[in-house]
Amino acid sequence: MKTPPLAGIRAFETAARHQNFRKAAAELGMTATAVSQHVKALEDWLGTALFERGARGVTLTRAGEELGASVTAGLGQIDRSALQIRDRAKRTTVRLACLPSVVSHWLAPRLSDFRAAHPHIEVSISYAAEARTPAAAGADLLIQHGNMPDNRAHAILSAATRPTCSPLYLARKGPFAAPADLAFADLLHDETPSAWQRWFTEGGVDIAAPSGPIFADFNLLLSSLTSGLGIGLCPSELIARDLSEGRLIVLFERPNDADKIYWLAERERLTPEAALMRDWLVAQAGQAPAMLPVTETH
């Protein structure tokens, strides 16, 4: 489909907005004669006059008013779309692979602050799965659990776990004066019962860990704890917000997995934006909410 001369469209829109060829010429950086010629070419293409020309200037004809409204709306839409595309082109994506539990209980409450401070950075968060390096996860940064992965990793949170339950469960089944009292509690297990058995053994408590529900995902375990289903071994620093706001209580201070850490690993040659997020994550780890004192239930 043949379109009207685009130079004429721009000249017409500017002249129609100002109702003056000289002002339109000043905005477009051309002479008033050139603006008039572009408008005349558009009028010839349309087969009708767009302006009434007089000694005191120009005014729009009815056809000019109709076309002016459409052109203004069309150019406005083009301008908005072009600006959106240009803004997206300027945005840089930082890819973070992370454990779901870390996203839910530590990162998510903080992420809006990062986005507000750095609106030009898009953050893409994916599931870390079993990846041990950012490259294996297809990410710039990787938050993982365990022992130190390599020398490009930063310790951000302790992964030490402690017996934890809700105030509701403690009121219903407590008190628990000593670790041995947990032999009669409802113990919930994260993936395997071995963690509870290790906690008892290392504390010199000669009992077998009671059987109880086993959860394949920590988020499922935590929701069961807050619902008052039982007691679980939870990483205290990861759930610091739940502890400080009273949704959960640590029963005994002695930890399990005291050597385990949540690590922030980075790939080689980070972009400036990825380095910025790395530094922000490390700084946020240093500002984690303090835990409430351990509730000893004597």
QUIZIKA-V931715 format. One record per residue. D_CENTER is the distance of its C-alpha to the mean C-alpha in Angstrom with 1 decimal. Layout:
((D_CENTER) (D_CENTER))
This chain:
((44.8) (46.2) (44.1) (45.5) (45.6) (42.2) (43.7) (45.8) (42.8) (41.0) (44.4) (45.1) (41.8) (42.2) (45.9) (45.3) (42.7) (45.1) (48.3) (49.6) (50.0) (50.3) (47.0) (45.4) (46.9) (45.6) (42.0) (42.3) (44.3) (47.4) (50.8) (51.7) (54.1) (51.3) (49.2) (52.4) (53.0) (49.4) (49.8) (53.3) (52.1) (49.5) (52.3) (54.5) (51.9) (51.5) (55.2) (54.9) (54.7) (51.4) (52.9) (56.3) (57.6) (59.9) (61.5) (58.8) (55.8) (54.0) (52.7) (50.7) (52.7) (51.6) (50.3) (48.5) (46.8) (45.7) (44.4) (42.8) (40.6) (39.4) (38.9) (37.0) (34.6) (34.3) (33.7) (31.2) (29.2) (29.6) (28.5) (25.3) (24.5) (25.4) (23.2) (20.1) (21.0) (21.7) (18.4) (16.5) (19.0) (18.1) (14.3) (13.6) (11.1) (10.2) (10.4) (9.6) (11.8) (11.7) (13.9) (12.9) (14.5) (12.6) (9.2) (11.2) (13.2) (11.9) (8.3) (6.9) (9.5) (8.7) (5.1) (6.6) (9.4) (8.1) (7.0) (10.4) (12.2) (11.3) (10.9) (12.6) (10.0) (8.0) (5.5) (7.1) (7.1) (10.7) (13.3) (15.4) (18.6) (21.6) (20.6) (22.0) (20.9) (17.8) (20.3) (21.2) (17.6) (17.2) (14.5) (14.7) (13.7) (14.5) (14.4) (17.6) (20.4) (24.0) (26.2) (25.4) (24.6) (26.0) (26.4) (23.0) (21.2) (20.3) (20.9) (18.0) (19.2) (22.5) (22.7) (26.1) (26.6) (29.0) (30.6) (28.5) (29.2) (28.8) (31.3) (32.6) (33.5) (35.1) (37.2) (38.3) (39.1) (39.4) (40.5) (39.9) (42.1) (41.8) (39.9) (42.8) (42.2) (39.1) (41.6) (42.0) (38.3) (36.0) (33.9) (30.7) (29.8) (26.6) (27.7) (31.2) (33.8) (34.5) (32.1) (34.1) (37.3) (36.4) (35.5) (38.9) (40.8) (39.4) (40.3) (43.8) (43.5) (45.8) (44.4) (42.6) (39.1) (39.5) (38.1) (35.2) (32.3) (30.2) (26.5) (24.9) (21.4) (20.6) (18.6) (21.8) (23.8) (22.0) (22.2) (25.9) (26.4) (25.1) (27.3) (30.3) (31.1) (32.0) (31.1) (28.7) (28.0) (24.5) (22.7) (23.2) (20.7) (17.8) (19.0) (20.0) (18.5) (20.5) (23.5) (23.4) (23.0) (25.9) (24.5) (25.7) (28.5) (29.4) (33.1) (34.2) (33.0) (34.2) (31.2) (30.9) (29.3) (29.5) (29.2) (25.8) (22.7) (18.9) (18.8) (16.4) (18.1) (17.9) (19.7) (22.6) (22.4) (18.8) (17.9) (17.8) (14.1) (13.5) (16.0) (14.4) (11.2) (13.8) (15.7) (13.0) (12.3) (16.1) (16.6) (14.3) (16.3) (19.4) (18.4) (18.0) (19.9) (23.5) (24.8) (27.7) (31.0) (32.0) (34.0) (37.3) (39.2) (42.8))
